[in-house]
Amino acid sequence: MEPFTRLTAVAVPFGQSNVNTDTILPARFMRRPRDERYPDYLFHDRRFLPDGSENPDFVLNRRVYRGARILIGDTNFGCGSSRETAVYALRDYGFHALIAPSFGDIFAANCIRNGLLPVRLEGDVVAGLRDIAASAAPAEMTVDLEAQRVLAPGRAAVGFDIDPFDKECLLGGLDDIDVTLRGEAAVARFEAGYRREFAWLYRRSR
C-alpha cells in the first residue's frame, strides 16, 4: 500500500448527505475484476447517461475538477452496505483523501485499509471548504496527515483527529497483512514453544 503523508491537490465539492456505497459503486459492478476499467465504475449511474456519454451536470465531469484527488462530502458519506469495492473505485479513480463531517463506520475502516484517508471535521467547517472548492475552482487544498491538519486558500489551518494506529498504518503504507507480518518473529517463537510443550501432538504414528 502506498504511504500517505501529505497531499496537495484539487478538491471537488460533493455536497450531498447519506451518499451510500451503492451510489459510489453500483452493485452490478462488484463482480468485475479490478482492472483498468475500475475508475469508470465510480458514481457510474450519475456520471454517465443511458447512452454511455458523460452527464455534463455531474460535478466530476466538469473540466475544473478533472484530476481532483480530494473529495469534500457531507454527513454520513459511505453509508449502506459494507462493500470494499466502493473504496476501490474511489482509490482507483485517483482520490487519496475524503473530507466529511461523518462516514459510514465500515466504509471508513475500508478506506484506511486501502490507503484512502477519511478526514472528519465539523459540519460548518466542511461546508466552508466545499464553498471554497466550488467558488474558487480549481482550488488546491492540502491534507497533512503528519501534522493532522487541512489547509485551504484563505483559511487558517484546521486540525483533525485520527486513531493513532490508523495514522501509523497510513504513514507507513501498511495493510492488514503488513501489520500481521510485523509480528512474524513473535508468532514463530510461539509456535516453537507450542511444539515443545505439546510435542506429542506432532509425533507421527507408526
Secondary structure, DSSP 4 states (H G I P E B T S, - for coil): ----SEEEEEEEE---SS-BHHHHS-GGGTTS-SSTTGGGGTTHHHHB-TTS-B-TTSGGGSGGGTT--EEE--TTBTBSS--THHHHHHHHHT--EEEES-B-HHHHHHHHHTT-EEEE--HHHHHHHHHHHHHSSSPEEEEETTTTEEE-TTS--EE----HHHHHHHHHT--HHHHHHTTHHHHHHHHHHHHHHTGGGGPPP-
